Amino acid sequence: MQTVVLNKKISRRVEMGHPWIFANEVNRLNDNKEAAPFVAGDIVEVYTHDRKFIGKGYINPQSQILVRLLSRDKEEHIDAAFFKKRLSEAWEYRKKIGYVENCRLIFGEADGIPQLIIDKFNDYFVIQTLALGIDIWKPAIVEALESIFQPKGIYERNDVPIRELEGMTQQKGFLSAPFDSNIVINENGIKFNVDIANGQKTGYFLDQQDNRRAIQHIVKGADVLGAFCYTGTFEIHAAQYGAKSVLGLDISQQAIDMCNKNAALNGLSDLCAFQCVNAFDVLKQWVKDGRQYDVVMLDPPSFTKSRSTIQKAIAGYKEINLRGMKLVKPGGFLVTSSCTNLVQPELFLEIIQMAAKDAKRKLRQVIFNSQSADHPVIYGWENTHYLKFLIVQVM
């Protein structure tokens, strides 16, 4: 096996267990003269400058993250059995914490398999292999899923631009016998349509499933406004939990069509209305018009994927939350989220407080959560802690 030797001074992140090795942390490649030079995607061993073993993982010179570690055990073999073992361990963990029907089965680095995402929708699985080194093992991963779960279907959603940074093409399609990719799942006793082939990401956002349950008490008898509603999951939960009226906004007509389909699926069409509009523009106008609601829910997309645009994201989150607060009746509630790991929890709360100051409103925190527990957070690994979910009373 080919080896990689790190610089004398390396980030404490590596020593503390983080699996990423950046190109500028490497002193020498192909250090094993007896081994053939590596090719992109190969498994390599990584050592400190004084030849202490760090770990083994896959390498890709085209990526800024040169090596992603899979194991810290020198004797552990990276083979098909390795991936089956990791999937089995991940499944046992989910079962222990109560996620047996719908869950994120593999959350990349947090489950010891960097850049692999697997979502489980009951008997159907959706896979993303976002780095070359893990894409090579896709057949072994599919075989492991079939062995452990005997699924009704497996689909890949590798139609994401990040793959191009790894020298791969975007693609999607069946990894099992073809099946109807429009399925229905049950979440918190409510049914939702999931378009595995064409929905965002893997077809459905499982990371908010616990947070959607958290609104059940504040929406009873309330007039509820939801912005950036996507397929209406928060809004339909609100209706199911006893809201007086629910209005959802999204810029995508395809998403609005799915909202209406989901409302009808649960017999809630009379309570729910959905509009295809630009939420930024509409909320600004409705503030001027003096509209107010008992509960306003905001679930915007990520405003940045790069540290270079973090200030733009801060401004975006502040502005949308400022408008949301102004639309809340005194004593009502704001439900708000941020899904970028570049805005860490402390910064997110600071942004909310800045918005409250400008809105001249006092806030009382009800709940502050992260993503659902099937998306594990590893302390010190910012990329695993990305979702912030906040409910505040707006005084």
C-alpha positions as CSV (number, residue, x, y, z in Angstrom):
1,M,0.0,0.0,0.0
2,Q,1.2,3.5,-0.9
3,T,1.9,5.9,2.0
4,V,1.5,9.6,2.6
5,V,3.7,11.5,5.1
6,L,2.4,14.7,6.8
7,N,4.2,17.9,7.5
8,K,5.8,18.3,11.0
9,K,3.3,20.9,11.9
10,I,-0.2,19.7,11.3
11,S,-3.6,20.8,12.4
12,R,-4.8,19.5,15.8
13,R,-7.9,18.6,14.0
14,V,-6.1,15.6,12.5
15,E,-4.6,14.5,15.7
16,M,-8.0,14.8,17.5
17,G,-9.6,12.4,15.0
18,H,-11.0,14.4,12.2
19,P,-10.8,12.3,9.0
20,W,-9.8,15.1,6.5
21,I,-6.2,15.5,5.4
22,F,-5.8,18.7,3.3
23,A,-3.2,18.8,0.5
24,N,-1.2,21.6,2.2
25,E,-0.8,19.3,5.3
26,V,1.2,16.7,3.3
27,N,4.9,16.6,3.0
28,R,5.5,13.6,0.8
29,L,3.4,11.3,-1.5
30,N,4.3,7.9,-2.8
31,D,6.6,7.5,0.2
32,N,6.6,3.7,-0.1
33,K,9.2,3.0,-2.8
34,E,8.2,-0.7,-3.0
35,A,4.6,0.1,-3.9
36,A,3.3,1.2,-7.2
37,P,2.4,4.9,-7.4
38,F,-1.2,5.5,-6.3
39,V,-4.1,6.4,-8.6
40,A,-7.0,8.6,-7.6
41,G,-9.4,6.7,-5.3
42,D,-6.8,4.3,-4.0
43,I,-6.5,3.4,-0.3
44,V,-3.3,4.8,1.3
45,E,-1.7,4.9,4.7
46,V,-1.0,8.2,6.4
47,Y,1.9,8.8,8.8
48,T,3.2,11.8,10.8
49,H,6.6,13.2,9.9
50,D,8.2,10.9,12.4
51,R,6.5,7.8,11.0
52,K,3.7,7.4,13.5
53,F,0.6,5.8,11.9
54,I,-2.3,8.2,11.6
55,G,-4.8,6.1,9.6
56,K,-5.8,4.8,6.2
57,G,-8.2,6.2,3.7
58,Y,-8.9,7.1,0.1
59,I,-6.9,9.7,-1.8
60,N,-7.7,12.0,-4.7
61,P,-5.1,14.6,-5.8
62,Q,-7.9,16.5,-7.7
63,S,-9.6,17.4,-4.4
64,Q,-8.4,20.0,-1.9
65,I,-9.1,17.3,0.8
66,L,-6.3,15.0,-0.4
67,V,-7.1,12.1,1.9
68,R,-10.3,11.2,3.7
69,L,-9.6,8.6,6.5
70,L,-11.7,5.5,6.9
71,S,-9.9,3.9,9.8
72,R,-7.4,4.6,12.5
73,D,-6.6,0.9,12.9
74,K,-3.5,-0.2,11.0
75,E,-4.6,-3.8,10.9
76,E,-8.1,-3.1,9.6
77,H,-8.6,-4.0,6.0
78,I,-10.7,-1.7,3.7
79,D,-12.8,-4.1,1.7
80,A,-16.4,-5.1,1.1
81,A,-16.6,-6.6,4.6
82,F,-15.4,-3.3,6.1
83,F,-18.3,-1.4,4.5
84,K,-20.9,-4.0,5.5
85,K,-19.6,-3.8,9.1
86,R,-19.9,0.0,9.2
87,L,-23.4,-0.1,7.8
88,S,-24.5,-2.7,10.3
89,E,-23.0,-0.6,13.2
90,A,-24.8,2.5,11.9
91,W,-28.1,0.6,11.7
92,E,-27.7,-0.7,15.2
93,Y,-27.1,2.8,16.5
94,R,-30.3,4.1,14.8
95,K,-32.4,1.3,16.2
96,K,-31.1,2.0,19.7
97,I,-32.1,5.7,19.5
98,G,-35.5,4.9,18.0
99,Y,-35.1,5.6,14.2
100,V,-36.3,2.4,12.5
101,E,-38.7,3.5,9.8
102,N,-37.2,6.6,8.2
103,C,-33.7,7.8,9.0
104,R,-30.4,8.9,7.7
105,L,-28.6,5.6,7.9
106,I,-25.2,6.9,7.0
107,F,-24.2,10.5,7.7
108,G,-20.8,10.6,6.1
109,E,-17.9,11.4,8.4
110,A,-20.1,11.1,11.5
111,D,-20.6,7.4,10.7
112,G,-17.0,6.8,9.7
113,I,-17.6,6.7,5.9
114,P,-16.7,10.2,4.6
115,Q,-18.8,11.6,1.8
116,L,-21.3,8.8,1.8
117,I,-25.0,9.6,2.4
118,I,-27.7,7.0,2.7
119,D,-31.3,7.8,3.6
120,K,-33.7,5.1,4.5
121,F,-37.4,5.6,3.6
122,N,-38.9,2.6,5.1
123,D,-38.0,-0.2,2.6
124,Y,-36.4,2.2,0.1
125,F,-32.8,3.6,0.1
126,V,-31.3,6.6,-1.5
127,I,-27.5,6.8,-1.9
128,Q,-25.1,9.7,-2.5
129,T,-21.4,9.0,-3.1
130,L,-19.9,12.5,-3.1
131,A,-16.2,11.7,-3.4
132,L,-14.3,9.5,-5.9
133,G,-12.8,7.3,-3.2
134,I,-16.2,6.3,-1.9
135,D,-17.9,6.1,-5.3
136,I,-15.5,3.3,-6.2
137,W,-17.0,1.2,-3.4
138,K,-20.6,1.8,-4.5
139,P,-21.1,-1.8,-5.6
140,A,-20.0,-3.1,-2.2
141,I,-22.2,-0.6,-0.4
142,V,-25.2,-1.7,-2.5
143,E,-24.4,-5.3,-1.8
144,A,-24.3,-4.6,1.9
145,L,-27.6,-2.8,1.9
146,E,-29.2,-5.8,0.0
147,S,-27.7,-8.2,2.5
148,I,-28.7,-6.3,5.7
149,F,-32.2,-5.0,4.7
150,Q,-33.5,-6.9,1.6
151,P,-34.9,-3.5,0.4
152,K,-37.7,-2.9,-2.1
153,G,-35.5,-0.5,-4.0
154,I,-32.2,1.4,-4.1
155,Y,-31.7,4.7,-6.0
156,E,-28.7,7.0,-6.4
157,R,-29.0,10.8,-6.3
158,N,-25.6,11.7,-7.5
159,D,-26.9,14.7,-9.5
160,V,-24.9,17.1,-7.4
161,P,-22.2,19.6,-8.6
162,I,-19.8,18.7,-5.8
163,R,-19.0,15.4,-7.6
164,E,-17.4,17.4,-10.4
165,L,-14.8,18.8,-8.0
166,E,-13.7,15.2,-7.5
167,G,-13.5,14.6,-11.3
168,M,-16.8,12.7,-11.5
169,T,-19.9,13.3,-13.5
170,Q,-23.4,14.0,-12.1
171,Q,-25.8,11.1,-12.4
172,K,-28.9,9.5,-10.9
173,G,-30.8,6.3,-11.4
174,F,-31.7,2.9,-10.1
175,L,-29.1,0.7,-8.3
176,S,-31.6,-2.1,-7.9
177,A,-34.5,-3.3,-10.1
178,P,-36.5,-0.3,-11.2
179,F,-39.4,0.7,-8.9
180,D,-42.0,3.5,-8.6
181,S,-39.8,6.3,-7.2
182,N,-42.9,8.2,-5.9
183,I,-43.4,6.7,-2.5
184,V,-45.4,7.5,0.7
185,I,-43.8,7.6,4.1
186,N,-45.2,8.1,7.6
187,E,-43.7,10.7,9.9
188,N,-45.1,11.5,13.3
189,G,-48.4,9.9,12.3
190,I,-48.7,12.0,9.1
191,K,-48.3,10.8,5.6
192,F,-46.0,12.5,3.0
193,N,-45.3,11.9,-0.6
194,V,-41.6,11.5,-1.4
195,D,-40.3,12.0,-5.0
196,I,-37.0,10.1,-4.7
197,A,-36.0,10.7,-8.3
198,N,-36.8,14.5,-8.5
199,G,-37.1,15.9,-5.0
200,Q,-34.4,18.1,-3.5
201,K,-31.3,16.3,-2.1
202,T,-32.4,12.7,-1.6
203,G,-36.1,13.5,-2.0
204,Y,-37.0,14.5,1.5
205,F,-35.5,16.4,4.5
206,L,-35.3,13.9,7.3
207,D,-33.1,16.1,9.4
208,Q,-36.1,18.1,10.7
209,Q,-38.4,15.2,11.6
210,D,-38.0,15.7,15.3
211,N,-38.2,19.5,15.0
212,R,-41.5,19.3,13.2
213,R,-43.0,17.5,16.2
214,A,-41.7,20.3,18.4
215,I,-44.3,22.8,17.1
216,Q,-47.4,20.8,18.2
217,H,-48.3,22.9,21.2
218,I,-47.7,26.4,19.9
219,V,-49.8,26.0,16.7
220,K,-53.1,24.9,18.4
221,G,-55.8,27.3,17.4
222,A,-53.3,29.5,15.6
223,D,-53.2,31.3,12.3
224,V,-49.9,30.0,10.9
225,L,-47.6,31.3,8.1
226,G,-44.8,29.2,6.7
227,A,-42.2,30.6,4.3
228,F,-39.8,28.5,2.2
229,C,-42.2,25.6,2.8
230,Y,-40.9,23.3,0.1
231,T,-43.3,20.3,0.2
232,G,-45.2,21.6,3.2
233,T,-44.0,19.3,6.0
234,F,-44.0,21.9,8.8
235,E,-47.3,23.4,7.5
236,I,-49.1,20.1,7.4
237,H,-47.8,19.2,10.8
238,A,-49.2,22.5,12.0
239,A,-52.6,21.7,10.5
240,Q,-52.6,18.2,12.0
241,Y,-51.7,19.6,15.4
242,G,-54.8,21.8,15.5
243,A,-53.9,25.1,13.7
244,K,-56.9,27.3,12.8
245,S,-55.4,28.2,9.4
246,V,-52.2,27.5,7.6
247,L,-50.6,29.4,4.7
248,G,-47.4,28.1,3.0
249,L,-45.2,30.0,0.6
250,D,-42.5,28.7,-1.8
251,I,-41.0,30.0,-5.0
252,S,-41.2,26.6,-6.8
253,Q,-44.5,25.6,-8.4
254,Q,-43.4,22.0,-8.3
255,A,-43.0,22.3,-4.5
256,I,-46.4,23.9,-4.2
257,D,-48.0,21.1,-6.2
258,M,-46.5,18.6,-3.8
259,C,-47.7,20.7,-0.8
260,N,-51.3,20.4,-2.1
261,K,-50.8,16.7,-2.8
262,N,-49.6,16.1,0.8
263,A,-52.4,18.2,2.3
264,A,-55.0,16.1,0.3
265,L,-53.2,12.9,1.4
266,N,-53.9,13.7,5.0
267,G,-57.4,15.2,4.5
268,L,-56.2,18.7,5.4
269,S,-56.8,20.6,2.2
270,D,-59.5,22.8,3.9
271,L,-57.1,24.0,6.5
272,C,-54.0,24.5,4.3
273,A,-53.4,27.0,1.5
274,F,-50.2,27.3,-0.5
275,Q,-48.9,30.0,-2.8
276,C,-46.1,30.1,-5.4
277,V,-44.4,33.4,-4.6
278,N,-41.0,34.9,-3.7
279,A,-41.1,34.8,0.1
280,F,-38.5,37.6,0.4
281,D,-40.7,40.0,-1.6
282,V,-44.0,39.0,-0.1
283,L,-42.9,39.1,3.5
284,K,-41.5,42.6,3.0
285,Q,-44.8,43.8,1.5
286,W,-46.9,42.1,4.1
287,V,-44.9,43.8,6.9
288,K,-45.9,47.1,5.2
289,D,-49.5,46.0,5.0
290,G,-49.6,45.3,8.7
291,R,-50.4,41.6,8.4
292,Q,-49.8,39.5,11.5
293,Y,-49.9,35.8,12.4
294,D,-49.9,33.8,15.6
295,V,-47.0,31.7,14.4
296,V,-44.5,32.4,11.6
297,M,-42.2,29.6,10.4
298,L,-39.1,30.2,8.4
299,D,-37.1,27.3,6.8
300,P,-34.9,29.1,4.2
301,P,-32.2,27.4,2.1
302,S,-28.6,27.7,2.9
303,F,-27.5,31.3,2.1
304,T,-23.8,30.3,1.6
305,K,-21.7,27.3,0.8
306,S,-18.4,29.3,1.2
307,R,-16.7,31.2,3.9
308,S,-16.0,34.0,1.4
309,T,-19.8,34.8,1.3
310,I,-20.5,34.4,5.0
311,Q,-21.3,38.1,5.5
312,K,-23.9,37.8,2.8
313,A,-25.4,34.9,4.6
314,I,-25.5,36.7,7.9
315,A,-27.3,39.6,6.2
316,G,-29.8,37.3,4.6
317,Y,-30.6,35.4,7.8
318,K,-31.0,38.7,9.7
319,E,-33.3,40.2,7.1
320,I,-35.6,37.3,6.7
321,N,-35.9,36.8,10.5
322,L,-36.5,40.6,11.0
323,R,-39.4,40.4,8.6
324,G,-40.7,37.2,10.2
325,M,-40.7,38.8,13.7
326,K,-42.6,41.8,12.5
327,L,-45.3,39.5,11.2
328,V,-45.8,37.8,14.6
329,K,-48.5,39.1,16.9
330,P,-47.3,40.1,20.3
331,G,-47.0,36.9,22.3
332,G,-46.9,34.8,19.2
333,F,-44.1,32.5,18.1
334,L,-41.3,32.5,15.5
335,V,-40.0,29.2,14.3
336,T,-36.8,29.6,12.4
337,S,-33.9,27.5,11.0
338,S,-30.5,27.7,9.4
339,C,-29.0,24.7,7.5
340,T,-25.4,25.9,6.8
341,N,-22.6,24.6,9.0
342,L,-20.7,27.8,8.3
343,V,-23.1,29.6,10.6
344,Q,-22.5,27.9,13.9
345,P,-25.1,28.0,16.7
346,E,-23.6,30.9,18.6
347,L,-23.5,33.1,15.5
348,F,-27.1,32.1,14.5
349,L,-28.4,33.2,18.0
350,E,-26.5,36.4,17.6
351,I,-28.1,37.0,14.2
352,I,-31.6,36.4,15.7
353,Q,-30.9,38.8,18.5
354,M,-29.7,41.5,16.1
355,A,-32.9,41.0,14.1
356,A,-35.0,41.3,17.3
357,K,-33.2,44.6,18.3
358,D,-34.0,46.1,14.9
359,A,-37.6,44.9,15.1
360,K,-37.8,46.3,18.6
361,R,-39.2,43.0,19.9
362,K,-38.2,41.0,22.9
363,L,-37.6,37.2,22.5
364,R,-38.2,34.4,24.9
365,Q,-36.6,31.1,23.9
366,V,-38.9,28.1,23.8
367,I,-36.5,25.5,22.3
368,F,-33.1,25.4,20.5
369,N,-32.4,22.2,18.7
370,S,-30.0,20.7,16.1
371,Q,-30.7,18.2,13.4
372,S,-32.5,15.0,14.3
373,A,-30.3,12.5,16.2
374,D,-30.0,10.2,13.2
375,H,-27.7,12.9,11.8
376,P,-25.1,12.6,14.6
377,V,-23.0,15.5,15.7
378,I,-19.4,14.8,16.5
379,Y,-18.0,17.4,18.9
380,G,-15.3,19.5,17.2
381,W,-16.3,18.6,13.7
382,E,-18.2,21.6,12.4
383,N,-19.3,19.9,9.2
384,T,-21.4,17.5,11.2
385,H,-23.2,20.2,13.1
386,Y,-25.1,22.2,10.5
387,L,-28.7,22.6,11.4
388,K,-30.0,25.1,13.9
389,F,-33.7,25.1,14.9
390,L,-35.1,27.7,17.1
391,I,-38.6,28.5,18.5
392,V,-39.0,31.9,20.3
393,Q,-41.9,33.7,21.7
394,V,-42.0,37.3,20.3
395,M,-43.0,39.7,22.9
